[in-house]
Amino acid sequence: MFILGHFHIYWYGITIVLSILLGLLVTWLNTQKREEDFSTVVDLLLWSIPLGIIFSRGGYVLLHWQEYAGKLFSIFLLSQGGLSIYGGFAGFLLGSAFYLYLSGKNFWHWMDILLPGMVAGLIVDQIGNFFMQNTIGLPLASVANDHSLAAYVDFKQRPTGFEHYLYFRPVALYQAGILAFVLFFSLILTYLQVNYMKIRRGNIFLQAMILAAGCRFIFGFMYLSTQKDSALHQGQYVALLGVVIGLTVYWLRERNFKKNHTYHFE
């Protein structure tokens, strides 16, 4: 945090703003490439963002209900923090689906358009988490004897009980790298879809989300919150559920397409 005049500027807020701006820029470029009207994206966001905030807060409250059971009014105090990225994503999808249905636009087509921008925004968010040391992985006893990528963590950022460790696995940086691969993968699919019509609508979104959720599940084992004597942490359960849902929807869509395709030529 730093002070600019009478304003307190938080680095995490700057990261969020940069994430949104980059995501909008990538999405705008995608709409230009596809010759779509960017105003649809603006209208969609006006519907989906409020619902995303509600679901984001609701998801966090449900996962930490013991903290709010005795003080229900604090549920509405967003200034105290506490948002779930998974709940926010679910709310965003629901709001988007509702708006696109009412406007008569194809949901899968617009999810393909939005996907690269969403991933680009997540990359900035993870890079910000890395530099702010918000996401800490498992500690490394000795960097000299470990060739893994390591990050020095300031004393005040080290979790309780791990103050004597200097270096930790930079999970946020790992995730940023994987998301960069997912972004590159989605751009290739976009190129094939726009120029050669090789990719069916919705498959860019589904394939990228399955990849991202699967990597999030794997990297979850590197989080400090995942101990050897405990089960998967909450984020891994949600990521695994996302993989299952994504694969199921993808399989159902592929099966329905093959049925319709066969029937069309019979």
Secondary structure as a PSIPRED ss2 file (coil, helix, strand):
# PSIPRED VFORMAT (PSIPRED V4.0)

   1 M C   1.000  0.000  0.000
   2 F E   0.000  0.000  1.000
   3 I E   0.000  0.000  1.000
   4 L E   0.000  0.000  1.000
   5 G C   1.000  0.000  0.000
   6 H C   1.000  0.000  0.000
   7 F E   0.000  0.000  1.000
   8 H E   0.000  0.000  1.000
   9 I E   0.000  0.000  1.000
  10 Y C   1.000  0.000  0.000
  11 W H   0.000  1.000  0.000
  12 Y H   0.000  1.000  0.000
  13 G H   0.000  1.000  0.000
  14 I H   0.000  1.000  0.000
  15 T H   0.000  1.000  0.000
  16 I H   0.000  1.000  0.000
  17 V H   0.000  1.000  0.000
  18 L H   0.000  1.000  0.000
  19 S H   0.000  1.000  0.000
  20 I H   0.000  1.000  0.000
  21 L H   0.000  1.000  0.000
  22 L H   0.000  1.000  0.000
  23 G H   0.000  1.000  0.000
  24 L H   0.000  1.000  0.000
  25 L H   0.000  1.000  0.000
  26 V H   0.000  1.000  0.000
  27 T H   0.000  1.000  0.000
  28 W H   0.000  1.000  0.000
  29 L H   0.000  1.000  0.000
  30 N H   0.000  1.000  0.000
  31 T H   0.000  1.000  0.000
  32 Q H   0.000  1.000  0.000
  33 K H   0.000  1.000  0.000
  34 R H   0.000  1.000  0.000
  35 E C   1.000  0.000  0.000
  36 E C   1.000  0.000  0.000
  37 D C   1.000  0.000  0.000
  38 F C   1.000  0.000  0.000
  39 S H   0.000  1.000  0.000
  40 T H   0.000  1.000  0.000
  41 V H   0.000  1.000  0.000
  42 V H   0.000  1.000  0.000
  43 D H   0.000  1.000  0.000
  44 L H   0.000  1.000  0.000
  45 L H   0.000  1.000  0.000
  46 L H   0.000  1.000  0.000
  47 W H   0.000  1.000  0.000
  48 S H   0.000  1.000  0.000
  49 I H   0.000  1.000  0.000
  50 P H   0.000  1.000  0.000
  51 L H   0.000  1.000  0.000
  52 G H   0.000  1.000  0.000
  53 I H   0.000  1.000  0.000
  54 I H   0.000  1.000  0.000
  55 F H   0.000  1.000  0.000
  56 S H   0.000  1.000  0.000
  57 R H   0.000  1.000  0.000
  58 G H   0.000  1.000  0.000
  59 G H   0.000  1.000  0.000
  60 Y H   0.000  1.000  0.000
  61 V H   0.000  1.000  0.000
  62 L H   0.000  1.000  0.000
  63 L H   0.000  1.000  0.000
  64 H C   1.000  0.000  0.000
  65 W H   0.000  1.000  0.000
  66 Q H   0.000  1.000  0.000
  67 E H   0.000  1.000  0.000
  68 Y H   0.000  1.000  0.000
  69 A C   1.000  0.000  0.000
  70 G C   1.000  0.000  0.000
  71 K C   1.000  0.000  0.000
  72 L H   0.000  1.000  0.000
  73 F H   0.000  1.000  0.000
  74 S H   0.000  1.000  0.000
  75 I H   0.000  1.000  0.000
  76 F H   0.000  1.000  0.000
  77 L C   1.000  0.000  0.000
  78 L H   0.000  1.000  0.000
  79 S H   0.000  1.000  0.000
  80 Q H   0.000  1.000  0.000
  81 G C   1.000  0.000  0.000
  82 G C   1.000  0.000  0.000
  83 L C   1.000  0.000  0.000
  84 S C   1.000  0.000  0.000
  85 I H   0.000  1.000  0.000
  86 Y H   0.000  1.000  0.000
  87 G H   0.000  1.000  0.000
  88 G H   0.000  1.000  0.000
  89 F H   0.000  1.000  0.000
  90 A H   0.000  1.000  0.000
  91 G H   0.000  1.000  0.000
  92 F H   0.000  1.000  0.000
  93 L H   0.000  1.000  0.000
  94 L H   0.000  1.000  0.000
  95 G H   0.000  1.000  0.000
  96 S H   0.000  1.000  0.000
  97 A H   0.000  1.000  0.000
  98 F H   0.000  1.000  0.000
  99 Y H   0.000  1.000  0.000
 100 L H   0.000  1.000  0.000
 101 Y H   0.000  1.000  0.000
 102 L H   0.000  1.000  0.000
 103 S C   1.000  0.000  0.000
 104 G C   1.000  0.000  0.000
 105 K C   1.000  0.000  0.000
 106 N C   1.000  0.000  0.000
 107 F H   0.000  1.000  0.000
 108 W H   0.000  1.000  0.000
 109 H H   0.000  1.000  0.000
 110 W H   0.000  1.000  0.000
 111 M H   0.000  1.000  0.000
 112 D H   0.000  1.000  0.000
 113 I H   0.000  1.000  0.000
 114 L H   0.000  1.000  0.000
 115 L H   0.000  1.000  0.000
 116 P H   0.000  1.000  0.000
 117 G H   0.000  1.000  0.000
 118 M H   0.000  1.000  0.000
 119 V H   0.000  1.000  0.000
 120 A H   0.000  1.000  0.000
 121 G H   0.000  1.000  0.000
 122 L H   0.000  1.000  0.000
 123 I H   0.000  1.000  0.000
 124 V H   0.000  1.000  0.000
 125 D H   0.000  1.000  0.000
 126 Q H   0.000  1.000  0.000
 127 I H   0.000  1.000  0.000
 128 G H   0.000  1.000  0.000
 129 N H   0.000  1.000  0.000
 130 F H   0.000  1.000  0.000
 131 F H   0.000  1.000  0.000
 132 M H   0.000  1.000  0.000
 133 Q C   1.000  0.000  0.000
 134 N C   1.000  0.000  0.000
 135 T C   1.000  0.000  0.000
 136 I C   1.000  0.000  0.000
 137 G E   0.000  0.000  1.000
 138 L C   1.000  0.000  0.000
 139 P E   0.000  0.000  1.000
 140 L E   0.000  0.000  1.000
 141 A C   1.000  0.000  0.000
 142 S C   1.000  0.000  0.000
 143 V C   1.000  0.000  0.000
 144 A C   1.000  0.000  0.000
 145 N C   1.000  0.000  0.000
 146 D C   1.000  0.000  0.000
 147 H C   1.000  0.000  0.000
 148 S C   1.000  0.000  0.000
 149 L C   1.000  0.000  0.000
 150 A C   1.000  0.000  0.000
 151 A E   0.000  0.000  1.000
 152 Y E   0.000  0.000  1.000
 153 V C   1.000  0.000  0.000
 154 D C   1.000  0.000  0.000
 155 F H   0.000  1.000  0.000
 156 K H   0.000  1.000  0.000
 157 Q H   0.000  1.000  0.000
 158 R C   1.000  0.000  0.000
 159 P C   1.000  0.000  0.000
 160 T C   1.000  0.000  0.000
 161 G C   1.000  0.000  0.000
 162 F C   1.000  0.000  0.000
 163 E C   1.000  0.000  0.000
 164 H C   1.000  0.000  0.000
 165 Y C   1.000  0.000  0.000
 166 L C   1.000  0.000  0.000
 167 Y E   0.000  0.000  1.000
 168 F E   0.000  0.000  1.000
 169 R C   1.000  0.000  0.000
 170 P C   1.000  0.000  0.000
 171 V H   0.000  1.000  0.000
 172 A H   0.000  1.000  0.000
 173 L H   0.000  1.000  0.000
 174 Y H   0.000  1.000  0.000
 175 Q H   0.000  1.000  0.000
 176 A H   0.000  1.000  0.000
 177 G H   0.000  1.000  0.000
 178 I H   0.000  1.000  0.000
 179 L H   0.000  1.000  0.000
 180 A H   0.000  1.000  0.000
 181 F H   0.000  1.000  0.000
 182 V H   0.000  1.000  0.000
 183 L H   0.000  1.000  0.000
 184 F H   0.000  1.000  0.000
 185 F H   0.000  1.000  0.000
 186 S H   0.000  1.000  0.000
 187 L H   0.000  1.000  0.000
 188 I H   0.000  1.000  0.000
 189 L H   0.000  1.000  0.000
 190 T H   0.000  1.000  0.000
 191 Y H   0.000  1.000  0.000
 192 L H   0.000  1.000  0.000
 193 Q H   0.000  1.000  0.000
 194 V H   0.000  1.000  0.000
 195 N H   0.000  1.000  0.000
 196 Y H   0.000  1.000  0.000
 197 M C   1.000  0.000  0.000
 198 K C   1.000  0.000  0.000
 199 I C   1.000  0.000  0.000
 200 R C   1.000  0.000  0.000
 201 R C   1.000  0.000  0.000
 202 G C   1.000  0.000  0.000
 203 N H   0.000  1.000  0.000
 204 I H   0.000  1.000  0.000
 205 F H   0.000  1.000  0.000
 206 L H   0.000  1.000  0.000
 207 Q H   0.000  1.000  0.000
 208 A H   0.000  1.000  0.000
 209 M H   0.000  1.000  0.000
 210 I H   0.000  1.000  0.000
 211 L H   0.000  1.000  0.000
 212 A H   0.000  1.000  0.000
 213 A H   0.000  1.000  0.000
 214 G H   0.000  1.000  0.000
 215 C H   0.000  1.000  0.000
 216 R H   0.000  1.000  0.000
 217 F H   0.000  1.000  0.000
 218 I H   0.000  1.000  0.000
 219 F H   0.000  1.000  0.000
 220 G H   0.000  1.000  0.000
 221 F H   0.000  1.000  0.000
 222 M H   0.000  1.000  0.000
 223 Y E   0.000  0.000  1.000
 224 L C   1.000  0.000  0.000
 225 S C   1.000  0.000  0.000
 226 T C   1.000  0.000  0.000
 227 Q C   1.000  0.000  0.000
 228 K C   1.000  0.000  0.000
 229 D C   1.000  0.000  0.000
 230 S C   1.000  0.000  0.000
 231 A C   1.000  0.000  0.000
 232 L C   1.000  0.000  0.000
 233 H C   1.000  0.000  0.000
 234 Q H   0.000  1.000  0.000
 235 G H   0.000  1.000  0.000
 236 Q H   0.000  1.000  0.000
 237 Y H   0.000  1.000  0.000
 238 V H   0.000  1.000  0.000
 239 A H   0.000  1.000  0.000
 240 L H   0.000  1.000  0.000
 241 L H   0.000  1.000  0.000
 242 G H   0.000  1.000  0.000
 243 V H   0.000  1.000  0.000
 244 V H   0.000  1.000  0.000
 245 I H   0.000  1.000  0.000
 246 G H   0.000  1.000  0.000
 247 L H   0.000  1.000  0.000
 248 T H   0.000  1.000  0.000
 249 V H   0.000  1.000  0.000
 250 Y H   0.000  1.000  0.000
 251 W H   0.000  1.000  0.000
 252 L H   0.000  1.000  0.000
 253 R H   0.000  1.000  0.000
 254 E H   0.000  1.000  0.000
 255 R H   0.000  1.000  0.000
 256 N H   0.000  1.000  0.000
 257 F H   0.000  1.000  0.000
 258 K H   0.000  1.000  0.000
 259 K H   0.000  1.000  0.000
 260 N H   0.000  1.000  0.000
 261 H H   0.000  1.000  0.000
 262 T H   0.000  1.000  0.000
 263 Y H   0.000  1.000  0.000
 264 H H   0.000  1.000  0.000
 265 F H   0.000  1.000  0.000
 266 E C   1.000  0.000  0.000
